[in-house]
Amino acid sequence: MHEIPYLNLRGVHDNIKEELDQAYREVMDREWFIGGEADRRFEQEFAAYCGAKACVGTGNGLDAIRLILLAYGIGEGDEVIVPANTFIATVLAITYVGAKPVFVDADANTYTMDLTRVEEKITARTKAIVVVHLYGRAVDVAPIRDLVKQHDIKIIEDAAQAHGAAVHGLKVGKIGDAAAFSFYPGKNLGALGDAGAVVTDDVELARKVRAYGNYGSYQKYCHVYKGCNSRLDELQAAFLSVKLPHLDAWNEERRRIAGIYGRQITNEKVVLPQMPVDEKEHVFHIYPVLVKEREAFVEHLKEHGIATNIHYPTPIMEQEAYQEFHGQMPQYPVTKRICAEEVSLPLYPGMTEEEILSEARNAVTLPVDLVEWRGDWFKDIDQPEEVKRVLAGLRGILKEMPLLFTFRTAEEGGERKIGTSDYEDLNRMVMETGDADIIDVEYFIGRVGKKTDFENKKNQDEEGHDEKDQNICVPSEIVCNLIASAHTYDVKVIASNHDFEKTPQKDVLISRLKGMQNAGADIAKIAVMPQKKADVLELLCATEEMYRLYGRIPLITMSMSGDGLISRMCGEIFGSAITFGSAGKASAPGQIAAGELKNVLNIIHNNL
């Protein structure tokens, strides 16, 4: 049984190992390990990334919050409003400076602070409110912004779990007056040890934070404050500079995986997290589900090799360290429920070879006719020998079952970008192995300029058609070459086109399918996104007309998303030859589990 860890950083680090090694060597060569070039560079880069004026590196995320409070002069007798549902570090920072934490219950939908309860917690002693972007979900503070200004209360962001999340176009770090980040290794942007940072537009505050973290000193041996030692070291800064350019892509992968969970988990006993209207608000540092019978659920997953975590099992008000708050838990019913029911599912960027092969082993037990390997999901797809090894492994597992290889480019909804020459080379290599039976070739790959559906180029087949055939889309030379080469290796070709924005008109869809057919493809495939239910009918009508009047090769057509689900189940009635179900991870919006799909198809087949 293949085991799925809760967190696996190998996939992330292996892809950038050479860059990390180079960063290490550069720091070692300089022999300057605190407050040097790497620190300055990362602080500038991260401030720019957040859209803020200043960034100050710290030893960790806890220190980042504490230093903000110290720099604001918050201490004995002051109160700081804080969510009841958070990691203890948020509260430790407050009590470290001598202030009193005032708790607010969680919102039942977002699990972050219930902002509607903030006003009732404000007193004359309230100096700040710490909003925690918990689990990776950014908190929109707009509803309380006027309120806190009226009372001269500072908004401090605990952004330890939300690097890159944004609200109304503003990234965390820019939402409040100051923000604290942790770069603990497991974070979305993680160092290779402990590290943190303060981000703010208040340049004077940043100056004070730096002094407090440097023994209370602005200049050597002159100490203005009773400070501490909390500085970002050069090695961690250098590593973070290597990782930062990859952060947005990693966050997108987290969102993709979260979307798969959301589509595939249909057990009514498992409460899924609410998805924001704007996907940028959430970077899914954690994917939290609520389950009343938590212990049994966790044990069930463990038995199937799936590791989990809990964030957080014991609320702060019941921790031994904070006995002064014991007995308060009934005031926070939502937090109590989250602490009692929350389970964090595995979620991390990077798909390993073993995970791919594990899914293949699972696939052969499912009622499917062929298996697709999505190469763009494979972290080592740019390593030919690794690709060959996976293909050989898949071939050994699948035996006689046909294997379809697909590299879906970013332009058509895939996981990564690729140059046209690299795309051609990759597919040729796959053909040459003899382990793939079918390859998917994007019909518009290699075309220069805007995709057009009617180019006024004659492209008639041997049978001849009406005048519309003179306007069929003509493929690029790369597509033609790949089709020809595939046939020399006895590999079949699916010519494909995906439109994730809209559903083109019927004549456009038919034109594309005709073009694929006339180009020599063995199967023609189109997947489109419906904007309304009528778009699904447009796709099905185009399929039926193409199949009935012009089709000489099998067709695959589908309308994506929930509205288009019916096309995946009944497409063959209209002339579509293949439909796709998932063996684990869905590869497109609206794709359902293969076993469930097969049950539906059996019902249709038995009643035709």
Number of C-alpha atoms within 10 A of each C-alpha: 8 13 14 18 14 14 15 17 13 13 17 17 15 14 13 13 13 11 17 21 11 14 22 16 13 15 19 13 9 10 11 15 17 14 14 16 15 25 24 16 14 24 22 17 18 22 21 14 15 22 17 22 16 23 30 26 30 29 21 23 26 24 28 30 32 25 29 26 24 22 18 15 12 20 18 12 11 19 24 27 24 26 28 27 28 25 16 17 16 24 26 19 22 26 18 15 17 15 21 20 24 18 24 23 24 24 17 16 13 18 22 24 27 19 19 12 14 20 11 8 14 20 11 8 13 23 24 24 23 25 27 27 26 26 23 24 29 31 25 19 16 13 10 15 14 11 14 20 11 9 14 12 19 20 23 24 28 30 30 30 26 31 31 24 26 24 20 11 12 18 20 31 31 21 25 22 18 28 27 32 29 31 26 19 14 17 18 28 25 22 23 16 15 17 27 27 30 31 33 27 19 14 14 12 21 22 15 22 29 25 24 26 27 21 20 21 19 17 10 9 9 10 15 14 17 13 18 15 14 23 24 26 21 25 24 27 30 24 22 25 24 19 20 20 12 13 16 16 14 20 25 18 20 23 21 19 20 24 15 21 18 15 17 17 11 11 8 8 12 18 16 19 16 13 15 13 8 11 14 20 25 29 27 26 24 26 24 23 19 19 21 15 12 17 12 11 16 19 14 12 14 14 12 12 14 17 18 19 17 19 21 19 14 16 20 23 20 15 13 10 11 13 11 11 15 12 10 11 17 9 13 18 13 20 26 19 15 25 19 21 22 22 25 20 22 19 22 25 23 21 16 16 17 14 14 20 19 17 17 22 17 13 22 17 10 14 13 17 11 17 20 21 22 17 22 20 21 21 19 20 16 14 10 13 11 15 21 18 13 21 21 16 18 22 19 11 17 18 12 10 14 16 21 20 25 20 24 24 19 12 16 18 14 18 21 15 15 16 11 14 10 11 19 18 14 18 19 17 13 21 24 15 14 15 22 22 21 23 25 24 27 24 28 23 22 17 16 8 6 7 11 13 18 16 12 13 12 14 19 18 13 7 6 9 12 7 10 14 19 16 19 26 27 26 20 15 12 19 24 17 12 20 23 16 17 21 15 12 14 13 21 20 24 26 29 24 23 24 17 18 10 16 23 17 12 18 15 18 24 25 22 27 33 24 25 29 23 20 22 18 28 20 22 29 26 23 22 23 23 24 14 12 11 12 21 22 16 18 28 24 17 22 27 20 16 23 19 12 8 15 18 14 18 17 25 24 29 28 31 25 17 14 17 25 18 15 22 23 21 18 23 21 15 19 22 23 16 18 19 22 23 22 22 18 18 21 22 18 17 22 23 24 17 20 17 12 19 17 13 13 17 10 10 14 12 7 7 6
